[in-house]
Amino acid sequence: MVRWITKMLYLFVCRGSGRKTVSHLSWNRSKSGKKACEQAKARPEMIQSVLLLLALTIAALPASAAPVLRYVSQRTDRAYLREGPSYAHRVLWVYRHRGMPFAVTASYDVWRRVTAADGTTGWMSASMLSDRRTIVVIGKGRAQIRGAGGKLVGLADMGAIANLKSCQLRVCEISARGIDGRIDKSRIWGVGASEVFR
């Protein structure tokens, strides 16, 4: 695979000769450019090194910039967040709350790169995760949970976890410990800001 990419990169950069024009942009290959291509052809490890550096740079990009693919929740009593997608990688955190929501931002084999509510990012085995939707309460003070007619039916402390049943633009319906009701979406984490579902 690396050899194939190296060949494609060489062909993309070095093939052809003279001046090439695309729209209002042009590229004129100089003698020094030709010499560099000849050196790269003679020493393909140079291009491989560039590819490796590029891959490491992409891997080092902040995870916060990665788009959320979906939300999941913790399946097991203990879930291990690792710095990479294998059991050989160091454990960063151990989560001990079943149902804790995570945002999945990438997948590799049986591993998922996830982000927690506090922004902590790492890799977790898919076996420790469930597709069941949950939320965690965020913000200062207790969050109000209201039932039919807007009646106050409960208060949720920061860090409380609840099952997510449905969402509108501004509120979501949750269920926890026998209490069902609606909560302001701004007070929970584990759902997209514009996500709506029943």
PyMOL commands that place a pseudoatom at each C-alpha (Angstrom):
pseudoatom trace, name=CA, resn=MET, resi=1, chain=A, elem=C, hetatm=0, pos=[0.000, 0.000, 0.000]
pseudoatom trace, name=CA, resn=VAL, resi=2, chain=A, elem=C, hetatm=0, pos=[2.800, 2.433, 0.906]
pseudoatom trace, name=CA, resn=ARG, resi=3, chain=A, elem=C, hetatm=0, pos=[4.605, 1.614, -2.334]
pseudoatom trace, name=CA, resn=TRP, resi=4, chain=A, elem=C, hetatm=0, pos=[1.421, 2.231, -4.342]
pseudoatom trace, name=CA, resn=ILE, resi=5, chain=A, elem=C, hetatm=0, pos=[0.817, 5.594, -2.648]
pseudoatom trace, name=CA, resn=THR, resi=6, chain=A, elem=C, hetatm=0, pos=[4.465, 6.509, -3.205]
pseudoatom trace, name=CA, resn=LYS, resi=7, chain=A, elem=C, hetatm=0, pos=[4.130, 5.745, -6.905]
pseudoatom trace, name=CA, resn=MET, resi=8, chain=A, elem=C, hetatm=0, pos=[0.918, 7.753, -7.218]
pseudoatom trace, name=CA, resn=LEU, resi=9, chain=A, elem=C, hetatm=0, pos=[2.464, 10.698, -5.385]
pseudoatom trace, name=CA, resn=TYR, resi=10, chain=A, elem=C, hetatm=0, pos=[5.502, 10.601, -7.672]
pseudoatom trace, name=CA, resn=LEU, resi=11, chain=A, elem=C, hetatm=0, pos=[3.316, 10.486, -10.791]
pseudoatom trace, name=CA, resn=PHE, resi=12, chain=A, elem=C, hetatm=0, pos=[1.182, 13.363, -9.516]
pseudoatom trace, name=CA, resn=VAL, resi=13, chain=A, elem=C, hetatm=0, pos=[4.150, 15.598, -8.729]
pseudoatom trace, name=CA, resn=CYS, resi=14, chain=A, elem=C, hetatm=0, pos=[6.710, 14.631, -11.372]
pseudoatom trace, name=CA, resn=ARG, resi=15, chain=A, elem=C, hetatm=0, pos=[4.995, 13.442, -14.544]
pseudoatom trace, name=CA, resn=GLY, resi=16, chain=A, elem=C, hetatm=0, pos=[4.860, 15.586, -17.661]
pseudoatom trace, name=CA, resn=SER, resi=17, chain=A, elem=C, hetatm=0, pos=[7.006, 18.562, -18.493]
pseudoatom trace, name=CA, resn=GLY, resi=18, chain=A, elem=C, hetatm=0, pos=[6.820, 22.228, -19.211]
pseudoatom trace, name=CA, resn=ARG, resi=19, chain=A, elem=C, hetatm=0, pos=[4.057, 24.601, -18.268]
pseudoatom trace, name=CA, resn=LYS, resi=20, chain=A, elem=C, hetatm=0, pos=[0.627, 23.468, -17.074]
pseudoatom trace, name=CA, resn=THR, resi=21, chain=A, elem=C, hetatm=0, pos=[-2.315, 25.837, -16.669]
pseudoatom trace, name=CA, resn=VAL, resi=22, chain=A, elem=C, hetatm=0, pos=[-5.564, 25.306, -14.758]
pseudoatom trace, name=CA, resn=SER, resi=23, chain=A, elem=C, hetatm=0, pos=[-7.967, 28.244, -14.926]
pseudoatom trace, name=CA, resn=HIS, resi=24, chain=A, elem=C, hetatm=0, pos=[-5.965, 31.325, -13.890]
pseudoatom trace, name=CA, resn=LEU, resi=25, chain=A, elem=C, hetatm=0, pos=[-3.391, 29.271, -11.975]
pseudoatom trace, name=CA, resn=SER, resi=26, chain=A, elem=C, hetatm=0, pos=[-0.229, 27.996, -13.637]
pseudoatom trace, name=CA, resn=TRP, resi=27, chain=A, elem=C, hetatm=0, pos=[2.762, 25.939, -12.639]
pseudoatom trace, name=CA, resn=ASN, resi=28, chain=A, elem=C, hetatm=0, pos=[6.098, 26.082, -14.408]
pseudoatom trace, name=CA, resn=ARG, resi=29, chain=A, elem=C, hetatm=0, pos=[8.451, 23.298, -13.483]
pseudoatom trace, name=CA, resn=SER, resi=30, chain=A, elem=C, hetatm=0, pos=[11.970, 24.600, -13.017]
pseudoatom trace, name=CA, resn=LYS, resi=31, chain=A, elem=C, hetatm=0, pos=[15.230, 22.740, -13.498]
pseudoatom trace, name=CA, resn=SER, resi=32, chain=A, elem=C, hetatm=0, pos=[15.557, 22.457, -9.753]
pseudoatom trace, name=CA, resn=GLY, resi=33, chain=A, elem=C, hetatm=0, pos=[12.081, 20.887, -9.638]
pseudoatom trace, name=CA, resn=LYS, resi=34, chain=A, elem=C, hetatm=0, pos=[13.082, 18.315, -12.245]
pseudoatom trace, name=CA, resn=LYS, resi=35, chain=A, elem=C, hetatm=0, pos=[16.226, 17.537, -10.285]
pseudoatom trace, name=CA, resn=ALA, resi=36, chain=A, elem=C, hetatm=0, pos=[14.170, 17.044, -7.107]
pseudoatom trace, name=CA, resn=CYS, resi=37, chain=A, elem=C, hetatm=0, pos=[11.873, 14.642, -8.951]
pseudoatom trace, name=CA, resn=GLU, resi=38, chain=A, elem=C, hetatm=0, pos=[14.844, 12.653, -10.238]
pseudoatom trace, name=CA, resn=GLN, resi=39, chain=A, elem=C, hetatm=0, pos=[16.222, 12.452, -6.705]
pseudoatom trace, name=CA, resn=ALA, resi=40, chain=A, elem=C, hetatm=0, pos=[12.827, 11.356, -5.369]
pseudoatom trace, name=CA, resn=LYS, resi=41, chain=A, elem=C, hetatm=0, pos=[12.623, 8.658, -8.038]
pseudoatom trace, name=CA, resn=ALA, resi=42, chain=A, elem=C, hetatm=0, pos=[16.053, 7.394, -7.129]
pseudoatom trace, name=CA, resn=ARG, resi=43, chain=A, elem=C, hetatm=0, pos=[15.265, 7.486, -3.407]
pseudoatom trace, name=CA, resn=PRO, resi=44, chain=A, elem=C, hetatm=0, pos=[11.582, 6.541, -2.906]
pseudoatom trace, name=CA, resn=GLU, resi=45, chain=A, elem=C, hetatm=0, pos=[12.164, 6.443, 0.851]
pseudoatom trace, name=CA, resn=MET, resi=46, chain=A, elem=C, hetatm=0, pos=[12.170, 10.267, 0.702]
pseudoatom trace, name=CA, resn=ILE, resi=47, chain=A, elem=C, hetatm=0, pos=[8.536, 10.288, -0.431]
pseudoatom trace, name=CA, resn=GLN, resi=48, chain=A, elem=C, hetatm=0, pos=[7.681, 7.572, 2.093]
pseudoatom trace, name=CA, resn=SER, resi=49, chain=A, elem=C, hetatm=0, pos=[9.130, 9.740, 4.849]
pseudoatom trace, name=CA, resn=VAL, resi=50, chain=A, elem=C, hetatm=0, pos=[6.990, 12.669, 3.693]
pseudoatom trace, name=CA, resn=LEU, resi=51, chain=A, elem=C, hetatm=0, pos=[3.903, 10.428, 3.696]
pseudoatom trace, name=CA, resn=LEU, resi=52, chain=A, elem=C, hetatm=0, pos=[4.680, 9.219, 7.203]
pseudoatom trace, name=CA, resn=LEU, resi=53, chain=A, elem=C, hetatm=0, pos=[5.124, 12.789, 8.426]
pseudoatom trace, name=CA, resn=LEU, resi=54, chain=A, elem=C, hetatm=0, pos=[1.818, 13.772, 6.803]
pseudoatom trace, name=CA, resn=ALA, resi=55, chain=A, elem=C, hetatm=0, pos=[0.005, 10.835, 8.444]
pseudoatom trace, name=CA, resn=LEU, resi=56, chain=A, elem=C, hetatm=0, pos=[1.411, 11.709, 11.862]
pseudoatom trace, name=CA, resn=THR, resi=57, chain=A, elem=C, hetatm=0, pos=[0.386, 15.345, 11.391]
pseudoatom trace, name=CA, resn=ILE, resi=58, chain=A, elem=C, hetatm=0, pos=[-3.183, 14.364, 10.547]
pseudoatom trace, name=CA, resn=ALA, resi=59, chain=A, elem=C, hetatm=0, pos=[-3.323, 11.996, 13.538]
pseudoatom trace, name=CA, resn=ALA, resi=60, chain=A, elem=C, hetatm=0, pos=[-2.174, 14.808, 15.815]
pseudoatom trace, name=CA, resn=LEU, resi=61, chain=A, elem=C, hetatm=0, pos=[-4.999, 17.152, 14.836]
pseudoatom trace, name=CA, resn=PRO, resi=62, chain=A, elem=C, hetatm=0, pos=[-7.195, 18.087, 17.826]
pseudoatom trace, name=CA, resn=ALA, resi=63, chain=A, elem=C, hetatm=0, pos=[-10.047, 15.634, 18.253]
pseudoatom trace, name=CA, resn=SER, resi=64, chain=A, elem=C, hetatm=0, pos=[-12.420, 18.510, 19.001]
pseudoatom trace, name=CA, resn=ALA, resi=65, chain=A, elem=C, hetatm=0, pos=[-12.278, 19.351, 15.286]
pseudoatom trace, name=CA, resn=ALA, resi=66, chain=A, elem=C, hetatm=0, pos=[-13.602, 15.915, 14.315]
pseudoatom trace, name=CA, resn=PRO, resi=67, chain=A, elem=C, hetatm=0, pos=[-17.301, 15.752, 13.431]
pseudoatom trace, name=CA, resn=VAL, resi=68, chain=A, elem=C, hetatm=0, pos=[-19.615, 13.696, 15.644]
pseudoatom trace, name=CA, resn=LEU, resi=69, chain=A, elem=C, hetatm=0, pos=[-20.715, 10.570, 13.787]
pseudoatom trace, name=CA, resn=ARG, resi=70, chain=A, elem=C, hetatm=0, pos=[-23.208, 9.461, 16.432]
pseudoatom trace, name=CA, resn=TYR, resi=71, chain=A, elem=C, hetatm=0, pos=[-23.793, 9.256, 20.174]
pseudoatom trace, name=CA, resn=VAL, resi=72, chain=A, elem=C, hetatm=0, pos=[-23.465, 6.054, 22.170]
pseudoatom trace, name=CA, resn=SER, resi=73, chain=A, elem=C, hetatm=0, pos=[-23.497, 5.104, 25.859]
pseudoatom trace, name=CA, resn=GLN, resi=74, chain=A, elem=C, hetatm=0, pos=[-21.388, 3.028, 28.188]
pseudoatom trace, name=CA, resn=ARG, resi=75, chain=A, elem=C, hetatm=0, pos=[-22.532, -0.599, 28.232]
pseudoatom trace, name=CA, resn=THR, resi=76, chain=A, elem=C, hetatm=0, pos=[-20.360, -1.952, 31.051]
pseudoatom trace, name=CA, resn=ASP, resi=77, chain=A, elem=C, hetatm=0, pos=[-19.794, -1.006, 34.680]
pseudoatom trace, name=CA, resn=ARG, resi=78, chain=A, elem=C, hetatm=0, pos=[-16.217, -0.094, 33.776]
pseudoatom trace, name=CA, resn=ALA, resi=79, chain=A, elem=C, hetatm=0, pos=[-15.042, 1.343, 30.474]
pseudoatom trace, name=CA, resn=TYR, resi=80, chain=A, elem=C, hetatm=0, pos=[-11.388, 1.997, 29.650]
pseudoatom trace, name=CA, resn=LEU, resi=81, chain=A, elem=C, hetatm=0, pos=[-10.444, 5.002, 27.559]
pseudoatom trace, name=CA, resn=ARG, resi=82, chain=A, elem=C, hetatm=0, pos=[-7.089, 4.474, 25.855]
pseudoatom trace, name=CA, resn=GLU, resi=83, chain=A, elem=C, hetatm=0, pos=[-4.728, 6.786, 23.995]
pseudoatom trace, name=CA, resn=GLY, resi=84, chain=A, elem=C, hetatm=0, pos=[-4.848, 4.589, 20.878]
pseudoatom trace, name=CA, resn=PRO, resi=85, chain=A, elem=C, hetatm=0, pos=[-6.929, 1.852, 19.183]
pseudoatom trace, name=CA, resn=SER, resi=86, chain=A, elem=C, hetatm=0, pos=[-5.413, -1.246, 20.810]
pseudoatom trace, name=CA, resn=TYR, resi=87, chain=A, elem=C, hetatm=0, pos=[-5.057, -2.888, 24.204]
pseudoatom trace, name=CA, resn=ALA, resi=88, chain=A, elem=C, hetatm=0, pos=[-1.349, -2.096, 24.062]
pseudoatom trace, name=CA, resn=HIS, resi=89, chain=A, elem=C, hetatm=0, pos=[-2.051, 1.613, 24.412]
pseudoatom trace, name=CA, resn=ARG, resi=90, chain=A, elem=C, hetatm=0, pos=[-2.016, 3.320, 27.791]
pseudoatom trace, name=CA, resn=VAL, resi=91, chain=A, elem=C, hetatm=0, pos=[-5.298, 3.710, 29.699]
pseudoatom trace, name=CA, resn=LEU, resi=92, chain=A, elem=C, hetatm=0, pos=[-6.151, 7.389, 30.101]
pseudoatom trace, name=CA, resn=TRP, resi=93, chain=A, elem=C, hetatm=0, pos=[-9.324, 7.117, 32.166]
pseudoatom trace, name=CA, resn=VAL, resi=94, chain=A, elem=C, hetatm=0, pos=[-11.578, 4.484, 33.675]
pseudoatom trace, name=CA, resn=TYR, resi=95, chain=A, elem=C, hetatm=0, pos=[-15.287, 5.358, 33.531]
pseudoatom trace, name=CA, resn=ARG, resi=96, chain=A, elem=C, hetatm=0, pos=[-17.397, 3.705, 36.224]
pseudoatom trace, name=CA, resn=HIS, resi=97, chain=A, elem=C, hetatm=0, pos=[-20.883, 4.944, 35.342]
pseudoatom trace, name=CA, resn=ARG, resi=98, chain=A, elem=C, hetatm=0, pos=[-22.940, 2.639, 33.151]
pseudoatom trace, name=CA, resn=GLY, resi=99, chain=A, elem=C, hetatm=0, pos=[-24.974, 4.691, 30.685]
pseudoatom trace, name=CA, resn=MET, resi=100, chain=A, elem=C, hetatm=0, pos=[-22.457, 7.527, 30.372]
pseudoatom trace, name=CA, resn=PRO, resi=101, chain=A, elem=C, hetatm=0, pos=[-22.902, 9.125, 26.922]
pseudoatom trace, name=CA, resn=PHE, resi=102, chain=A, elem=C, hetatm=0, pos=[-20.038, 9.486, 24.459]
pseudoatom trace, name=CA, resn=ALA, resi=103, chain=A, elem=C, hetatm=0, pos=[-19.741, 11.047, 21.026]
pseudoatom trace, name=CA, resn=VAL, resi=104, chain=A, elem=C, hetatm=0, pos=[-18.151, 8.794, 18.414]
pseudoatom trace, name=CA, resn=THR, resi=105, chain=A, elem=C, hetatm=0, pos=[-15.840, 10.714, 16.071]
pseudoatom trace, name=CA, resn=ALA, resi=106, chain=A, elem=C, hetatm=0, pos=[-13.982, 7.879, 14.336]
pseudoatom trace, name=CA, resn=SER, resi=107, chain=A, elem=C, hetatm=0, pos=[-13.848, 4.092, 13.974]
pseudoatom trace, name=CA, resn=TYR, resi=108, chain=A, elem=C, hetatm=0, pos=[-10.953, 1.692, 13.488]
pseudoatom trace, name=CA, resn=ASP, resi=109, chain=A, elem=C, hetatm=0, pos=[-11.674, -2.035, 13.413]
pseudoatom trace, name=CA, resn=VAL, resi=110, chain=A, elem=C, hetatm=0, pos=[-13.427, -2.799, 16.749]
pseudoatom trace, name=CA, resn=TRP, resi=111, chain=A, elem=C, hetatm=0, pos=[-12.314, 0.496, 18.290]
pseudoatom trace, name=CA, resn=ARG, resi=112, chain=A, elem=C, hetatm=0, pos=[-14.143, 3.794, 18.526]
pseudoatom trace, name=CA, resn=ARG, resi=113, chain=A, elem=C, hetatm=0, pos=[-12.613, 7.203, 19.098]
pseudoatom trace, name=CA, resn=VAL, resi=114, chain=A, elem=C, hetatm=0, pos=[-14.954, 8.893, 21.534]
pseudoatom trace, name=CA, resn=THR, resi=115, chain=A, elem=C, hetatm=0, pos=[-15.301, 12.221, 23.267]
pseudoatom trace, name=CA, resn=ALA, resi=116, chain=A, elem=C, hetatm=0, pos=[-16.838, 12.630, 26.726]
pseudoatom trace, name=CA, resn=ALA, resi=117, chain=A, elem=C, hetatm=0, pos=[-18.948, 15.533, 27.937]
pseudoatom trace, name=CA, resn=ASP, resi=118, chain=A, elem=C, hetatm=0, pos=[-15.917, 17.297, 29.404]
pseudoatom trace, name=CA, resn=GLY, resi=119, chain=A, elem=C, hetatm=0, pos=[-14.017, 17.104, 26.099]
pseudoatom trace, name=CA, resn=THR, resi=120, chain=A, elem=C, hetatm=0, pos=[-11.769, 14.185, 27.047]
pseudoatom trace, name=CA, resn=THR, resi=121, chain=A, elem=C, hetatm=0, pos=[-10.971, 12.144, 23.947]
pseudoatom trace, name=CA, resn=GLY, resi=122, chain=A, elem=C, hetatm=0, pos=[-9.546, 8.675, 23.450]
pseudoatom trace, name=CA, resn=TRP, resi=123, chain=A, elem=C, hetatm=0, pos=[-10.206, 5.214, 22.075]
pseudoatom trace, name=CA, resn=MET, resi=124, chain=A, elem=C, hetatm=0, pos=[-12.616, 2.678, 23.529]
pseudoatom trace, name=CA, resn=SER, resi=125, chain=A, elem=C, hetatm=0, pos=[-13.468, -0.879, 22.580]
pseudoatom trace, name=CA, resn=ALA, resi=126, chain=A, elem=C, hetatm=0, pos=[-16.858, -1.177, 20.859]
pseudoatom trace, name=CA, resn=SER, resi=127, chain=A, elem=C, hetatm=0, pos=[-17.714, -4.007, 23.262]
pseudoatom trace, name=CA, resn=MET, resi=128, chain=A, elem=C, hetatm=0, pos=[-17.904, -1.436, 26.066]
pseudoatom trace, name=CA, resn=LEU, resi=129, chain=A, elem=C, hetatm=0, pos=[-20.390, 0.746, 24.188]
pseudoatom trace, name=CA, resn=SER, resi=130, chain=A, elem=C, hetatm=0, pos=[-24.097, 0.546, 23.415]
pseudoatom trace, name=CA, resn=ASP, resi=131, chain=A, elem=C, hetatm=0, pos=[-26.314, 2.262, 20.846]
pseudoatom trace, name=CA, resn=ARG, resi=132, chain=A, elem=C, hetatm=0, pos=[-28.790, 3.080, 23.620]
pseudoatom trace, name=CA, resn=ARG, resi=133, chain=A, elem=C, hetatm=0, pos=[-29.148, 6.849, 23.829]
pseudoatom trace, name=CA, resn=THR, resi=134, chain=A, elem=C, hetatm=0, pos=[-28.534, 8.585, 27.141]
pseudoatom trace, name=CA, resn=ILE, resi=135, chain=A, elem=C, hetatm=0, pos=[-27.692, 12.091, 28.319]
pseudoatom trace, name=CA, resn=VAL, resi=136, chain=A, elem=C, hetatm=0, pos=[-25.751, 13.643, 31.179]
pseudoatom trace, name=CA, resn=VAL, resi=137, chain=A, elem=C, hetatm=0, pos=[-26.888, 16.826, 32.898]
pseudoatom trace, name=CA, resn=ILE, resi=138, chain=A, elem=C, hetatm=0, pos=[-24.491, 19.770, 32.569]
pseudoatom trace, name=CA, resn=GLY, resi=139, chain=A, elem=C, hetatm=0, pos=[-24.398, 23.374, 33.729]
pseudoatom trace, name=CA, resn=LYS, resi=140, chain=A, elem=C, hetatm=0, pos=[-24.692, 25.012, 37.121]
pseudoatom trace, name=CA, resn=GLY, resi=141, chain=A, elem=C, hetatm=0, pos=[-27.461, 24.298, 39.574]
pseudoatom trace, name=CA, resn=ARG, resi=142, chain=A, elem=C, hetatm=0, pos=[-30.207, 21.733, 39.326]
pseudoatom trace, name=CA, resn=ALA, resi=143, chain=A, elem=C, hetatm=0, pos=[-31.994, 21.281, 36.007]
pseudoatom trace, name=CA, resn=GLN, resi=144, chain=A, elem=C, hetatm=0, pos=[-35.776, 21.276, 36.029]
pseudoatom trace, name=CA, resn=ILE, resi=145, chain=A, elem=C, hetatm=0, pos=[-37.708, 18.310, 34.637]
pseudoatom trace, name=CA, resn=ARG, resi=146, chain=A, elem=C, hetatm=0, pos=[-41.280, 19.132, 33.677]
pseudoatom trace, name=CA, resn=GLY, resi=147, chain=A, elem=C, hetatm=0, pos=[-44.174, 16.851, 32.877]
pseudoatom trace, name=CA, resn=ALA, resi=148, chain=A, elem=C, hetatm=0, pos=[-47.534, 17.344, 31.220]
pseudoatom trace, name=CA, resn=GLY, resi=149, chain=A, elem=C, hetatm=0, pos=[-48.807, 20.901, 31.349]
pseudoatom trace, name=CA, resn=GLY, resi=150, chain=A, elem=C, hetatm=0, pos=[-45.392, 22.184, 32.371]
pseudoatom trace, name=CA, resn=LYS, resi=151, chain=A, elem=C, hetatm=0, pos=[-45.697, 20.818, 35.903]
pseudoatom trace, name=CA, resn=LEU, resi=152, chain=A, elem=C, hetatm=0, pos=[-42.372, 20.418, 37.731]
pseudoatom trace, name=CA, resn=VAL, resi=153, chain=A, elem=C, hetatm=0, pos=[-41.859, 16.706, 38.338]
pseudoatom trace, name=CA, resn=GLY, resi=154, chain=A, elem=C, hetatm=0, pos=[-38.187, 16.585, 39.313]
pseudoatom trace, name=CA, resn=LEU, resi=155, chain=A, elem=C, hetatm=0, pos=[-34.779, 18.206, 39.624]
pseudoatom trace, name=CA, resn=ALA, resi=156, chain=A, elem=C, hetatm=0, pos=[-31.583, 16.790, 38.172]
pseudoatom trace, name=CA, resn=ASP, resi=157, chain=A, elem=C, hetatm=0, pos=[-28.121, 17.481, 39.566]
pseudoatom trace, name=CA, resn=MET, resi=158, chain=A, elem=C, hetatm=0, pos=[-25.141, 18.117, 37.311]
pseudoatom trace, name=CA, resn=GLY, resi=159, chain=A, elem=C, hetatm=0, pos=[-23.666, 14.781, 36.275]
pseudoatom trace, name=CA, resn=ALA, resi=160, chain=A, elem=C, hetatm=0, pos=[-26.952, 12.892, 36.510]
pseudoatom trace, name=CA, resn=ILE, resi=161, chain=A, elem=C, hetatm=0, pos=[-27.472, 10.344, 33.733]
pseudoatom trace, name=CA, resn=ALA, resi=162, chain=A, elem=C, hetatm=0, pos=[-30.847, 9.632, 32.143]
pseudoatom trace, name=CA, resn=ASN, resi=163, chain=A, elem=C, hetatm=0, pos=[-32.270, 7.693, 29.213]
pseudoatom trace, name=CA, resn=LEU, resi=164, chain=A, elem=C, hetatm=0, pos=[-33.055, 9.799, 26.162]
pseudoatom trace, name=CA, resn=LYS, resi=165, chain=A, elem=C, hetatm=0, pos=[-36.489, 9.131, 24.678]
pseudoatom trace, name=CA, resn=SER, resi=166, chain=A, elem=C, hetatm=0, pos=[-37.076, 11.929, 22.160]
pseudoatom trace, name=CA, resn=CYS, resi=167, chain=A, elem=C, hetatm=0, pos=[-35.976, 15.450, 21.286]
pseudoatom trace, name=CA, resn=GLN, resi=168, chain=A, elem=C, hetatm=0, pos=[-37.395, 18.630, 19.845]
pseudoatom trace, name=CA, resn=LEU, resi=169, chain=A, elem=C, hetatm=0, pos=[-35.387, 21.710, 18.932]
pseudoatom trace, name=CA, resn=ARG, resi=170, chain=A, elem=C, hetatm=0, pos=[-35.268, 23.119, 22.475]
pseudoatom trace, name=CA, resn=VAL, resi=171, chain=A, elem=C, hetatm=0, pos=[-36.286, 20.325, 24.822]
pseudoatom trace, name=CA, resn=CYS, resi=172, chain=A, elem=C, hetatm=0, pos=[-35.777, 16.580, 25.158]
pseudoatom trace, name=CA, resn=GLU, resi=173, chain=A, elem=C, hetatm=0, pos=[-37.846, 13.925, 26.872]
pseudoatom trace, name=CA, resn=ILE, resi=174, chain=A, elem=C, hetatm=0, pos=[-35.890, 11.845, 29.361]
pseudoatom trace, name=CA, resn=SER, resi=175, chain=A, elem=C, hetatm=0, pos=[-36.520, 9.066, 31.821]
pseudoatom trace, name=CA, resn=ALA, resi=176, chain=A, elem=C, hetatm=0, pos=[-34.607, 8.255, 35.009]
pseudoatom trace, name=CA, resn=ARG, resi=177, chain=A, elem=C, hetatm=0, pos=[-35.461, 6.524, 38.281]
pseudoatom trace, name=CA, resn=GLY, resi=178, chain=A, elem=C, hetatm=0, pos=[-39.182, 6.534, 37.657]
pseudoatom trace, name=CA, resn=ILE, resi=179, chain=A, elem=C, hetatm=0, pos=[-39.303, 10.180, 36.578]
pseudoatom trace, name=CA, resn=ASP, resi=180, chain=A, elem=C, hetatm=0, pos=[-40.390, 11.012, 33.026]
pseudoatom trace, name=CA, resn=GLY, resi=181, chain=A, elem=C, hetatm=0, pos=[-40.409, 14.528, 31.699]
pseudoatom trace, name=CA, resn=ARG, resi=182, chain=A, elem=C, hetatm=0, pos=[-38.895, 17.190, 29.513]
pseudoatom trace, name=CA, resn=ILE, resi=183, chain=A, elem=C, hetatm=0, pos=[-35.630, 18.993, 30.106]
pseudoatom trace, name=CA, resn=ASP, resi=184, chain=A, elem=C, hetatm=0, pos=[-34.081, 21.989, 28.389]
pseudoatom trace, name=CA, resn=LYS, resi=185, chain=A, elem=C, hetatm=0, pos=[-31.629, 20.814, 25.725]
pseudoatom trace, name=CA, resn=SER, resi=186, chain=A, elem=C, hetatm=0, pos=[-29.093, 23.416, 26.866]
pseudoatom trace, name=CA, resn=ARG, resi=187, chain=A, elem=C, hetatm=0, pos=[-28.804, 21.566, 30.201]
pseudoatom trace, name=CA, resn=ILE, resi=188, chain=A, elem=C, hetatm=0, pos=[-27.863, 18.193, 28.752]
pseudoatom trace, name=CA, resn=TRP, resi=189, chain=A, elem=C, hetatm=0, pos=[-25.014, 16.633, 26.745]
pseudoatom trace, name=CA, resn=GLY, resi=190, chain=A, elem=C, hetatm=0, pos=[-25.365, 13.630, 24.459]
pseudoatom trace, name=CA, resn=VAL, resi=191, chain=A, elem=C, hetatm=0, pos=[-27.563, 15.026, 21.700]
pseudoatom trace, name=CA, resn=GLY, resi=192, chain=A, elem=C, hetatm=0, pos=[-26.929, 17.333, 18.771]
pseudoatom trace, name=CA, resn=ALA, resi=193, chain=A, elem=C, hetatm=0, pos=[-28.025, 20.950, 19.065]
pseudoatom trace, name=CA, resn=SER, resi=194, chain=A, elem=C, hetatm=0, pos=[-30.294, 20.622, 16.018]
pseudoatom trace, name=CA, resn=GLU, resi=195, chain=A, elem=C, hetatm=0, pos=[-31.126, 16.929, 16.464]
pseudoatom trace, name=CA, resn=VAL, resi=196, chain=A, elem=C, hetatm=0, pos=[-34.838, 16.111, 16.460]
pseudoatom trace, name=CA, resn=PHE, resi=197, chain=A, elem=C, hetatm=0, pos=[-36.297, 12.614, 16.762]
pseudoatom trace, name=CA, resn=ARG, resi=198, chain=A, elem=C, hetatm=0, pos=[-39.140, 10.655, 18.326]
for i in range(1, 198): cmd.bond("trace and resi %d" % i, "trace and resi %d" % (i + 1))
show_as sticks, trace
zoom trace
